[in-house]
Amino acid sequence: MESEHHYEEVEVKCLSGQVFRGGITITLIRGTNNALVRIVNLNRLYEAELALLQSIRQYETIVSNATIGIIVCNENGQIISANKMAEKLFHYSEDEFTTMDIEQLIPSDRIDVHRQHRKNFNVNPQTREMGNGYDLRAVTKEGVDFPVEVSLSYFRLNDELYAIAFINNIIFKKEAKLQLKAQHELINQLNVELEQKVANRTHALINTLRQLEKSKEELAKALDRERELGALKSRFVSLASHEFRTPLTAILTSTTLVEKYVDRANQDKIHKHLVRIRASVNHLNEILEEFLSLGRLEEGKVEIHTDRVNLAQLVDEIMEVMQGILKPGQTIKSHFSPTDIIIIDATLLRNIILNLLTNAAKYSDSESSITVEGACKDGLLTLTVQDSGIGISEEDQKHLFERFFRAKNAANISGTGLGLHIVNQYVNLLGGHITLTSVLNQGTTVTITLPYENHFVD
């Protein structure tokens, strides 16, 4: 009544029981004792204010905690606000920012250009994306220059234009780009060098291939010549062996005839020389036979002809032949089952056993004993020839099956060095395997394993 006007916010309760926040205005009507009471529901206003407050807090939280610098300035370039990241980038406090203009954050040599850009922006404000092809730089409170990327946005409030600058320090990005550029240049250089190396290697490889092709042709020609020489040698050996046999046969026949017609008075002397002649002829025949066998093997003319073979009987026949070869007092002991009958090439098997026994007798002393034994089991024949002769050194054992090889301790004993080589070839033809163990001055043992059949296959 004294002031003729009063306003108060109170809780108002409706007839329905609903309660709302009300704004009550009481105005006295002059000249009367009456007053005008106006009641307004303030709930919507409170809700709008609360929403606005929440929105402002969210905005402040987002801007304040953003990981990019944010600065707002007016048309004159005066800084209105800056977030924490901007403070961190430029080292200014919030209070210092609000007393500055935007040009204070620009290097001195670019201030004039920036002012002109700001005027153009005020006339025609447009948003600009981050790092839109501009080489931009900023300066800290201490005057340290650093590269930045800046994107621009704007808004209007009460017909006044405000610009928002989003600022990002790209010094590490720049360094990374420089490093990446350097790496690319290095890679390009390495690629060029690699391409050059590949070209050089390819050229060298082509030359090498040409040389290899040329060498291949030369080797092929040399191989053809070697084959021709080999064939010529084999034909010569075969021809010479056959040609030698005829006069040797005539010599043997003549010695027999001479023995019949000589004078009885000189019979012993003549017989002694005739024996020497026969022994030499037989030795020469053996050599020729070895050369003939080698020639047939190298020409591939040795064929396998299987037949039923009684092992004990075959070895007995070989031992009869060996009687004329054995030294005085030498003996051969054989161990074979009379029931062992197998299907195998008899000729090759005979030559194998005869050759091994001949070697054993040749390289053993008089009065020595030679053992030959065999056993048949599970389709395999195992033959063993053992002597107590001069033996073979470990060094020489590596080469025993090579052509014309003679052990060092056998230099004074006649031989061609073909015996074991031919035996090995025969064993290979029969699909078998040969092993040799020997100790110097204690003897040698040769073991041969050969597959055989028990019955003929139709």
Secondary structure, 3 states (H helix, E strand, C coil): CCCCEEEEEEEEECCCCCEEEEEEEEEECCCCCCEEEEEEECHHHHHHHHHHHHHHHHHHHHHHHCCCEEEEEECCCEEEEECHHHHHHHCCCHHHHCCCEHHHHCCHHHHHHHHHHHHHHHHCCCCECCCCCCCEEEECCCCCEEEEEEEEEEEEECCEEEEEEEEEECHHHHHHHHHHHHHHHHHHHHHHHHHHHHHHHHHHHHHHHHHHHHHHHHHHHHHHHHHHHHHHHHHHHHHHHHHHHHHHHHHHHHHHHHHHHCCHHHHHHHHHHHHHHHHHHHHHHHHHHHHHHHHHHHCCCCCCCEEEEEHHHHHHHHHHHHCCCCCCCCEEEEECCCCCEEEEEHHHHHHHHHHHHHHHHHCCCCCCEEEEEEEEECCEEEEEEEECCCCCCHHHHCCCCCCCCCCHHHCCCCCCCCHHHHHHHHHHHCCCEEEEEEECCCEEEEEEEEECECCCCC
